[in-house]
Amino acid sequence: MDWLFLLVAGVAEVCGVMGINQVNRKKNFLSFTMLIGGFFISFLFLSLAMRTISMSTAYAVWTGIGAVGSVLVGMILYGESKQWLRILFILMIVLAVIGLKLID
């Protein structure tokens, strides 16, 4: 269950980052709600996940989900570069996160 909490925390972090982007584009209630709500939920579920998952692994997985998710959202929704090297480095982050899960 704690790994599910960690996944929710990572997805919520991506929502928080999307909120930052939205606030930079248009300052309104919805943008600030996405930013604050996303990070609040993210930290809440990260803390729940860390009840049984070690801090170092939980934090690395959480930031990995956030980084990969944010890059993918940027590429899909905001027209950011889809260079093959970006995709290669995303794959490297995913493999590192999987490796951490396997050794924890």
Secondary structure, DSSP 4 states (H G I P E B T S, - for coil): -HHHHHHHHHHHHHHHHHHHHHHHH--SHHHHHHHHHHHHHHHHHHHHHTTTS-HHHHHHHHHHHHHHHHHHHHHHHS-----HHHHHHHHHHHHHHHHHHHH-
